Amino acid sequence: HVDLMYQASGGQARIGRRSLQSVSEYFGVENRKTPLKVRDWDKAMAGDEAAYELIVEHNIADVLVTRDVFAALKPQIRNIHR
């Protein structure tokens, strides 16, 4: 297990907000988070197919951004706990 927020906020990094978006912008990773509104969640839960697809795209982007941030931080990680 690796807590990327712990890794990102330690050391010399001055990221500001401790959010995945801020960390990804700081490290300049390729993928970006997608914006979602609360209404999108509401519409998706009510059966709106287009809103549901926005949620899916948002979740896929989160995974890709997390992967990219891990790749940027990996050289700084000394121990990975299993």
Secondary structure as the mmCIF struct_conf table of DSSP 4:
data_model
#
loop_
_struct_conf.conf_type_id
_struct_conf.id
_struct_conf.beg_label_comp_id
_struct_conf.beg_label_asym_id
_struct_conf.beg_label_seq_id
_struct_conf.end_label_comp_id
_struct_conf.end_label_asym_id
_struct_conf.end_label_seq_id
HELX_RH_AL_P HELX_RH_AL_P1 LEU A 4 SER A 9
BEND BEND1 GLY A 10 GLY A 10
TURN_TY1_P TURN_TY1_P1 GLY A 11 GLN A 12
BEND BEND2 ARG A 17 ARG A 17
BEND BEND3 SER A 19 SER A 19
HELX_RH_AL_P HELX_RH_AL_P2 LEU A 20 PHE A 27
TURN_TY1_P TURN_TY1_P2 GLY A 28 GLY A 28
BEND BEND4 GLU A 30 GLU A 30
HELX_LH_PP_P HELX_LH_PP_P1 LYS A 33 PRO A 35
HELX_RH_AL_P HELX_RH_AL_P3 VAL A 38 MET A 45
TURN_TY1_P TURN_TY1_P3 ALA A 46 GLY A 47
HELX_RH_AL_P HELX_RH_AL_P4 GLU A 49 LEU A 73
HELX_RH_3T_P HELX_RH_3T_P1 LYS A 74 GLN A 76
#
